[in-house]
Amino acid sequence: MQDPTRHEVRRNRLFKRLGVAAVLVALVGVALLSLPRAFDTDLGKIGSGKQALVFVYDPNLVVSNQQTRVMDEVRELHGDALHFLVADVGHPDTRHFLTRHQARPIQLLLFSADGRELQRMQGLVPAEALLAAIKATSAEG
């Protein structure tokens, strides 16, 4: 027969491990929920009848993640009023856009509905400044 205290010790260790695992899973879940929604990378939407805000994203720069969070805030307020796009510098299709517009990492470019560049800003641009730029150029777009 097994020693009952030894069995209890094993069971307690198992419950502790399961508890730690549950906490870790919960923390990962919270972290994933706090990430901004994915941004569209289809730069072909520029000039498609709706204003477009394009962020030149560089995954090697911390400020890129900060700027996408700000863009997510602005997107929550503007919904479908304009395209929120990301030009990832690591993506091969982005090279043409970067060359054509002489765009650099962490810049935001605001385009009219017909594809004209209306404004260029260097990140980190706060939400209030982005909202003001969108409002100021919406009549042009």
C-alpha positions as CSV (number, residue, x, y, z in Angstrom):
1,M,0.0,0.0,0.0
2,Q,1.1,3.5,-0.8
3,D,1.9,6.1,1.8
4,P,-1.1,8.5,1.8
5,T,1.1,11.5,2.5
6,R,3.3,10.7,-0.5
7,H,0.2,10.6,-2.7
8,E,-1.0,13.9,-1.3
9,V,2.4,15.5,-2.0
10,R,2.3,14.3,-5.6
11,R,-1.3,15.6,-6.0
12,N,-0.4,19.0,-4.5
13,R,2.6,19.3,-6.9
14,L,0.4,18.4,-9.8
15,F,-2.2,21.0,-8.8
16,K,0.5,23.7,-8.3
17,R,1.9,22.9,-11.8
18,L,-1.6,23.0,-13.3
19,G,-2.2,26.3,-11.5
20,V,1.0,27.8,-12.8
21,A,0.2,26.6,-16.3
22,A,-3.3,28.1,-16.1
23,V,-1.9,31.5,-15.0
24,L,0.6,31.4,-17.9
25,V,-2.1,30.6,-20.4
26,A,-4.2,33.4,-19.0
27,L,-1.3,35.9,-19.3
28,V,-0.6,35.0,-22.9
29,G,-4.3,35.3,-23.7
30,V,-4.5,38.8,-22.1
31,A,-1.3,39.8,-24.1
32,L,-2.8,38.6,-27.3
33,L,-6.1,40.4,-26.7
34,S,-4.2,43.7,-26.1
35,L,-2.4,43.6,-29.5
36,P,-3.8,45.9,-32.1
37,R,-5.9,44.4,-34.9
38,A,-4.0,43.5,-38.0
39,F,-3.6,46.3,-40.6
40,D,-4.2,45.9,-44.3
41,T,-1.1,45.8,-46.4
42,D,-2.8,46.2,-49.8
43,L,-1.2,49.4,-51.0
44,G,-3.3,49.1,-54.2
45,K,-6.1,50.6,-52.2
46,I,-4.4,54.0,-52.4
47,G,-6.5,56.1,-54.8
48,S,-9.4,53.7,-54.8
49,G,-12.0,56.3,-53.9
50,K,-11.3,56.6,-50.2
51,Q,-8.6,58.5,-48.3
52,A,-5.7,56.3,-47.1
53,L,-3.4,56.6,-44.2
54,V,-0.2,54.6,-44.8
55,F,2.3,53.8,-42.1
56,V,5.8,52.7,-43.1
57,Y,6.4,49.9,-40.6
58,D,9.8,48.6,-39.7
59,P,9.6,45.6,-37.4
60,N,13.1,46.4,-36.0
61,L,12.0,49.6,-34.5
62,V,10.0,49.7,-31.2
63,V,8.4,53.0,-32.3
64,S,6.7,51.1,-35.1
65,N,4.7,49.0,-32.6
66,Q,3.9,52.1,-30.7
67,Q,2.7,53.9,-33.8
68,T,0.4,51.0,-34.8
69,R,-1.2,51.2,-31.4
70,V,-1.9,54.9,-32.0
71,M,-3.3,54.1,-35.5
72,D,-5.5,51.5,-33.9
73,E,-7.0,54.1,-31.6
74,V,-7.7,56.4,-34.6
75,R,-9.1,53.5,-36.6
76,E,-11.6,52.9,-33.7
77,L,-12.8,56.5,-34.1
78,H,-12.9,56.6,-37.9
79,G,-14.0,53.1,-38.8
80,D,-14.4,52.8,-42.5
81,A,-14.0,56.5,-43.3
82,L,-10.5,55.8,-44.7
83,H,-8.1,53.0,-45.4
84,F,-5.6,52.3,-42.7
85,L,-2.7,50.6,-44.4
86,V,0.8,49.4,-43.4
87,A,3.8,49.3,-45.7
88,D,6.1,46.8,-44.1
89,V,9.7,47.6,-45.1
90,G,10.5,43.9,-45.0
91,H,7.9,43.0,-47.6
92,P,9.1,42.7,-51.2
93,D,5.9,44.5,-52.6
94,T,6.6,47.5,-50.4
95,R,9.9,48.4,-52.1
96,H,8.2,49.9,-55.1
97,F,6.0,52.1,-52.8
98,L,9.0,53.2,-50.8
99,T,10.9,54.2,-53.9
100,R,8.0,55.9,-55.7
101,H,7.1,58.0,-52.7
102,Q,10.6,58.4,-51.2
103,A,9.1,57.1,-48.0
104,R,11.2,56.1,-45.0
105,P,10.5,54.0,-41.9
106,I,8.1,55.3,-39.3
107,Q,6.6,57.9,-41.7
108,L,2.8,58.3,-42.1
109,L,1.5,59.3,-45.5
110,L,-2.0,60.6,-46.0
111,F,-3.4,60.2,-49.4
112,S,-6.5,61.6,-51.0
113,A,-9.3,59.5,-52.4
114,D,-7.8,59.8,-55.9
115,G,-4.3,58.9,-54.7
116,R,-2.6,62.3,-54.3
117,E,-0.2,62.6,-51.3
118,L,-1.8,65.2,-49.0
119,Q,0.5,65.0,-46.0
120,R,3.6,63.3,-44.6
121,M,4.4,63.0,-40.9
122,Q,7.3,61.5,-39.1
123,G,6.4,59.1,-36.3
124,L,5.7,58.8,-33.4
125,V,2.5,60.9,-34.2
126,P,0.0,61.1,-31.3
127,A,-3.6,60.2,-32.0
128,E,-4.7,63.9,-31.6
129,A,-2.3,65.0,-34.4
130,L,-3.4,62.1,-36.7
131,L,-7.1,63.0,-36.1
132,A,-6.4,66.7,-36.9
133,A,-4.5,65.8,-40.1
134,I,-7.3,63.5,-41.2
135,K,-9.9,66.2,-40.5
136,A,-7.9,68.9,-42.2
137,T,-7.4,66.9,-45.3
138,S,-10.8,65.2,-45.5
139,A,-12.2,68.1,-47.6
140,E,-9.2,67.7,-50.0
141,G,-9.7,63.9,-50.2
